[in-house]
Amino acid sequence: MDVYSELVDSLEKCDAACNNCAISSLDEDDRKPMSDCIKLSLECADVCHLALRLLARDSTHAVSAVKLCMTICGECATECEKFEYDQCRLSARACRRSEKQCSIYLEHVAEPVSI
């Protein structure tokens, strides 16, 4: 897959994993300590979704959205890694992958075009 396709795939999977993490975590008996995880998971899913839409439109704001996504994916992964629940582990993995793919994409779009 090319850089763009890898990014899109990672963002789609991260969006789904983070939504699942937030919803599943609400069903845990002791969810109070997970409040930051739930909030960040929802924010991460929203930002991944936004980045996907802006990338699909070839928006001039797509790069800004990808930068924000990279930051929030990193924060969400760090928070999810604090918990042993399956949904948190899956979300953390998806976030780390998206964080990496965002970085690769940003490096790729920053490269000067060869003549």
N, C-alpha and C positions, 0 to 999 in steps of 0.2 A: 504494500500500500504506500501511497505517497504521503507527504507530510500533512497535507490538507485532510486527506481521508482518515489518517490516523487520529488527527485532532478531532474531527467530527465524531468518529467512533468512540473515542475516549469521553468526549463531552456527553454524548447520548447515554453511555453506560453510567457515567458519574451522576447525571441527572436522575436516572432511575434508581441507582443504589442509594443516593442521599435521600430521595423521597421515601424509599423503603425503610431506611434507617430511622428517619424521623417518625414515621407512622408506627413501625414495629416497636420503637422505644417507648412510645406512649402506652403500650400495653404491658410494659415491665412493671413489676410490683414496686420496685424502688426507683422510680424515675426522677425523683427530685435532684439527685446528684448529676443526672444526665441532661439537665435543662440546657446547658450551653451546647452540648452535643446535638440536641434536637434543634435548637435555634440555628446553629451553624449549618446543619444538614439541610434545613429548609432554605437558608440563604444560598448555600452552594448550589443546590438544585436550581434555584431561580436564576442565578448568575450563569450557570452552564446553559440553561435554556435560552437566556438572552443572547449569550455569545453565539450559540448555534443559529439563532434567527438573524443576527447581524451578519454573520459570516455568509449565510445563504443569500442574503440581499447584497453582498459585496459592499456593505456600508462603510463609510469613512470612519465610523466609530467602532468597527470590528476589532481593531488592534487594541483599543482602550478596553473593550469588553474582555478580550483574551487576557490582558494584563491583570485586570480585576479578578478574573476567574482563576488565574494562576495563584494569586495571593489567597483568595478565599478557599480554594481547594487545599492549599497547604495548611491553612489554619484549621479547616474542618478535619483533615487527616490527623493532625496532631491531637485534636480533641477526641476523635473517635478511637484513636489508638489507646486511650486511657481505659477503655472498656473491653471486656471479654465476650460480649454478646456477638453472635454471628453477624447480625445486621451491621454492627459497628465495624467489625473486621472487614467485611465486604465493602463497606462505604470507604473506609480508610484506604484500601487497596485501589479502589476506583479513583479516589481523590489524588492519590500519589501518581497514578498513571496520567490523569488529566493535567496535573501540575507539570509533569515532565513533558507531555505533548504540547502544552501551551508554551513552555520554554523553547522547545525545538521549533515550533511554528514562529515564534517571535524572532528567533535567531535567523530563521529562513527568510522572513519578510524584511529583515534589516540588512540582509546581504546586498551589496551593490550589484546591479545588473551588469553582466559582462557584455561587451560589444563585439 
